[in-house]
Amino acid sequence: MSAALAECNGFVMAVLVNMMYLVSVMYLLKQVFIASEYGRYLESRGGIRIPARLSWALQELPAILVPVSMFLHADVVPPLPNVIIFFMFCLHYSQRTFIYALRLRGRPCQISIMLAAATFCTINGYLQSHSLLYCLHYPPDWIFGPRFMAGAVLFLAGMFINIHSDNILRNLRKPGESGYKIPKGGMFEFISGANFFGEIIEWLGYSLAAWSAPQAAFGFFTICSIGPRAYHHHRSLKQLFTTISYLPPSKILIFSTPANFTPIPLF
């Protein structure tokens, strides 16, 4: 694979990649002590709050609008492997913006959190799109190589696990019900953070298929941001449901045998 199409802004790409790694580490360290402020962890302080469905759709929307706009206005024709990897990114955020958000059940989100997420999606959407449209030039046979094929399989498997796990969580409570229930089925029979696990696998597959710094930086960010969320949910629910036998913390995202596993309650 060679890198250097004429209009690639290498300096900006390098800055954004290094910023992504720095933010990832800082966010990881923050979450070691304090859970991200959303859902059950959202503090009851003042401020404007946006309904869950609207806030999720608005914060994810830049991650699809920015790439699509850049693709439509690009003055280059990217190679087929670039297009496929680009499509992977857009496929995820199309599902999260137009399907997942509309089916979401959750608490209103503070506008500051929504704006922070939207800012990240805007910057990351630009980073991924510019690198794939202008900076990375894959040979046509890249899609037949082991890295791309393994990455594509991981991406699709992770996306399936993520969507399926979200559906299980969403259907645990009937309309009007409140409280927490135990998710069963799918990957919840093996790991407690099945939805988190699926998204991590998804973006690791994307990074492997691309085998490039901008995509690897995003995969690293996903681990640093989602991994600690799984830990905090697991720990919190162990405290809420003291009568249930739980996995040790190492089994939050790591496989366990079904015979030894009791799924965690809905978060």
VMD Tcl script that draws the C-alpha trace (Angstrom):
set ca {
  {0.00 0.00 0.00}
  {1.29 3.43 -0.89}
  {0.26 6.76 0.53}
  {0.36 10.03 -1.30}
  {-2.44 11.22 -3.47}
  {-1.87 14.82 -4.57}
  {-4.40 16.55 -2.34}
  {-3.60 14.71 0.87}
  {-3.04 17.11 3.77}
  {-0.49 15.02 5.60}
  {0.22 17.59 8.30}
  {-3.43 17.86 9.34}
  {-3.79 14.08 9.28}
  {-0.73 13.65 11.51}
  {-2.02 16.24 13.97}
  {-5.47 14.67 14.16}
  {-4.10 11.14 14.55}
  {-1.84 12.18 17.42}
  {-4.66 14.15 19.00}
  {-6.86 11.04 18.77}
  {-4.30 8.98 20.65}
  {-3.82 11.69 23.28}
  {-7.57 12.13 23.83}
  {-7.98 8.36 24.02}
  {-5.45 8.03 26.84}
  {-6.86 11.03 28.71}
  {-10.42 9.70 28.39}
  {-9.31 6.27 29.57}
  {-7.59 7.71 32.63}
  {-10.64 9.83 33.45}
  {-12.96 6.83 33.26}
  {-10.74 4.79 35.55}
  {-12.08 6.97 38.36}
  {-15.31 8.50 37.03}
  {-17.89 6.86 34.76}
  {-18.96 8.78 31.66}
  {-21.93 11.02 32.41}
  {-24.75 9.45 30.51}
  {-27.69 7.21 31.38}
  {-27.60 6.09 35.01}
  {-24.36 8.01 35.56}
  {-25.79 11.36 34.52}
  {-25.67 13.74 37.46}
  {-28.83 15.58 38.47}
  {-27.28 19.00 38.00}
  {-28.93 21.74 36.00}
  {-28.56 22.48 32.33}
  {-30.47 21.96 29.13}
  {-31.38 18.36 28.38}
  {-32.33 16.85 25.05}
  {-34.59 13.79 24.61}
  {-32.52 10.64 24.23}
  {-33.54 9.84 20.66}
  {-32.99 13.36 19.39}
  {-29.68 13.84 21.19}
  {-28.29 10.53 19.91}
  {-29.34 11.24 16.34}
  {-27.87 14.76 16.41}
  {-24.56 13.71 17.95}
  {-24.04 10.84 15.48}
  {-25.28 12.68 12.40}
  {-21.99 14.50 11.61}
  {-20.24 11.13 11.31}
  {-22.39 10.36 8.28}
  {-22.96 13.85 6.86}
  {-19.27 14.80 6.78}
  {-18.10 11.63 4.94}
  {-20.98 11.64 2.46}
  {-20.47 15.33 1.69}
  {-16.73 14.85 1.21}
  {-17.28 11.82 -1.00}
  {-19.79 13.64 -3.22}
  {-17.49 16.64 -3.60}
  {-14.26 14.71 -4.02}
  {-12.32 15.47 -7.19}
  {-10.66 12.06 -7.18}
  {-11.94 8.57 -7.84}
  {-10.70 6.44 -4.94}
  {-9.70 2.81 -5.56}
  {-12.26 0.10 -4.82}
  {-10.65 -0.95 -1.50}
  {-10.86 2.66 -0.31}
  {-14.53 2.79 -1.22}
  {-15.30 -0.43 0.64}
  {-13.50 0.67 3.81}
  {-15.19 4.07 3.52}
  {-18.53 2.27 3.21}
  {-17.83 0.30 6.41}
  {-17.52 3.54 8.36}
  {-20.67 5.00 6.82}
  {-22.63 1.77 7.32}
  {-22.06 1.82 11.06}
  {-23.04 5.44 11.53}
  {-26.04 5.18 9.22}
  {-27.39 2.41 11.42}
  {-26.63 4.29 14.63}
  {-28.08 7.58 13.37}
  {-31.20 6.53 11.49}
  {-32.17 3.20 13.08}
  {-30.67 2.82 16.54}
  {-31.44 6.40 17.59}
  {-35.10 6.12 16.62}
  {-35.52 2.94 18.66}
  {-33.57 4.17 21.66}
  {-35.12 4.20 25.13}
  {-33.18 6.26 27.59}
  {-32.91 9.33 29.75}
  {-32.56 12.84 28.35}
  {-28.97 13.87 27.69}
  {-27.32 17.12 28.71}
  {-26.73 19.34 25.71}
  {-23.06 19.78 26.64}
  {-22.48 16.01 26.35}
  {-24.34 15.88 23.06}
  {-22.28 18.75 21.63}
  {-19.03 17.13 22.77}
  {-19.99 13.87 21.06}
  {-21.07 15.72 17.91}
  {-17.74 17.55 17.82}
  {-15.85 14.28 18.05}
  {-17.99 12.71 15.30}
  {-17.34 15.72 13.06}
  {-13.56 15.62 13.52}
  {-13.35 11.86 13.27}
  {-15.62 11.84 10.22}
  {-13.21 14.25 8.53}
  {-10.15 12.26 9.60}
  {-11.49 8.96 8.30}
  {-12.87 10.44 5.09}
  {-9.91 12.58 4.10}
  {-7.46 9.78 4.70}
  {-9.47 7.30 2.63}
  {-10.30 9.72 -0.18}
  {-6.95 11.49 -0.56}
  {-4.14 9.99 1.50}
  {-4.37 6.22 1.20}
  {-4.05 4.46 -2.13}
  {-4.65 0.73 -1.89}
  {-3.81 -1.63 -4.73}
  {-6.85 -3.30 -6.34}
  {-5.95 -6.70 -4.89}
  {-5.91 -5.34 -1.30}
  {-9.42 -6.71 -0.83}
  {-8.08 -10.24 -1.37}
  {-5.31 -9.88 1.20}
  {-5.46 -11.47 4.67}
  {-5.63 -8.18 6.57}
  {-8.59 -6.85 4.63}
  {-10.47 -10.15 4.59}
  {-9.94 -10.80 8.30}
  {-10.83 -7.20 9.12}
  {-14.00 -7.29 7.05}
  {-15.14 -10.49 8.77}
  {-14.45 -8.99 12.20}
  {-16.25 -5.78 11.26}
  {-19.40 -7.58 10.11}
  {-19.35 -9.98 13.05}
  {-18.89 -7.13 15.51}
  {-21.68 -5.10 13.94}
  {-24.03 -8.09 14.12}
  {-23.16 -8.73 17.77}
  {-23.61 -5.05 18.62}
  {-27.00 -4.73 16.92}
  {-28.28 -8.07 18.22}
  {-27.20 -7.26 21.77}
  {-28.83 -3.83 21.60}
  {-32.06 -5.48 20.46}
  {-31.95 -7.86 23.43}
  {-31.47 -4.98 25.84}
  {-34.17 -2.88 24.20}
  {-36.78 -5.64 24.39}
  {-36.20 -6.49 28.04}
  {-38.65 -3.89 29.23}
  {-42.17 -3.50 27.96}
  {-43.60 0.01 27.39}
  {-44.21 1.65 30.73}
  {-41.94 -0.67 32.67}
  {-38.98 0.60 34.67}
  {-36.11 -0.95 36.56}
  {-33.56 -3.49 35.40}
  {-33.78 -7.02 34.09}
  {-31.31 -9.70 33.17}
  {-30.49 -9.95 29.43}
  {-30.34 -13.48 28.07}
  {-29.51 -14.90 24.68}
  {-26.88 -14.16 22.07}
  {-23.48 -13.12 23.35}
  {-24.97 -12.35 26.77}
  {-24.73 -16.09 27.39}
  {-20.94 -15.74 27.27}
  {-19.96 -12.18 28.23}
  {-21.60 -9.48 30.29}
  {-20.77 -6.49 28.07}
  {-21.99 -8.04 24.83}
  {-23.01 -4.79 23.14}
  {-19.72 -3.11 24.07}
  {-17.77 -6.17 22.96}
  {-19.49 -6.10 19.56}
  {-18.63 -2.48 18.86}
  {-15.02 -2.93 19.92}
  {-14.65 -5.94 17.60}
  {-16.35 -3.96 14.83}
  {-13.85 -1.10 14.90}
  {-10.87 -3.35 15.41}
  {-11.93 -5.11 12.23}
  {-12.22 -1.78 10.46}
  {-8.73 -0.84 11.63}
  {-7.32 -4.17 10.48}
  {-8.94 -3.90 7.06}
  {-7.49 -0.41 6.55}
  {-4.10 -1.08 8.20}
  {-3.42 2.63 8.52}
  {-2.80 5.16 11.28}
  {-6.10 7.14 11.14}
  {-8.19 3.99 11.34}
  {-5.96 2.44 14.02}
  {-6.28 5.61 16.10}
  {-10.06 5.36 15.98}
  {-9.93 1.69 16.95}
  {-7.72 2.60 19.91}
  {-10.14 5.35 20.94}
  {-13.02 2.85 20.87}
  {-11.22 0.54 23.27}
  {-10.33 3.40 25.62}
  {-13.86 4.84 25.63}
  {-16.08 1.75 25.58}
  {-13.99 -0.67 27.62}
  {-14.23 1.35 30.85}
  {-17.98 1.81 30.31}
  {-18.40 -1.97 30.40}
  {-16.43 -2.11 33.64}
  {-18.45 0.63 35.35}
  {-21.78 -0.91 34.31}
  {-20.65 -4.30 35.55}
  {-19.50 -2.93 38.91}
  {-22.60 -0.80 39.41}
  {-25.00 -3.62 38.72}
  {-23.14 -6.00 40.98}
  {-23.98 -3.56 43.75}
  {-27.63 -3.27 42.71}
  {-28.24 -6.99 42.35}
  {-26.41 -8.50 45.30}
  {-28.36 -11.78 45.11}
  {-27.01 -12.68 41.67}
  {-23.77 -14.54 41.15}
  {-21.51 -12.49 38.89}
  {-18.48 -12.98 36.76}
  {-15.20 -11.57 38.02}
  {-14.24 -8.24 36.39}
  {-12.03 -10.04 33.86}
  {-15.13 -11.58 32.29}
  {-16.79 -8.27 31.46}
  {-15.56 -8.45 27.87}
  {-13.73 -11.79 27.89}
  {-15.42 -15.08 27.08}
  {-16.76 -17.37 29.76}
  {-18.46 -20.74 29.48}
  {-22.29 -20.64 29.52}
  {-22.41 -23.01 32.48}
  {-20.52 -20.55 34.66}
  {-22.18 -17.39 33.44}
  {-25.05 -15.42 34.93}
  {-25.86 -12.42 32.69}
  {-25.75 -8.98 34.23}
  {-28.93 -6.87 34.53}
  {-29.93 -4.34 31.93}
  {-28.01 -1.07 32.02}
}
mol new
graphics top color blue
foreach p $ca { graphics top sphere $p radius 0.5 }
foreach p [lrange $ca 0 end-1] q [lrange $ca 1 end] { graphics top cylinder $p $q radius 0.2 }
display resetview
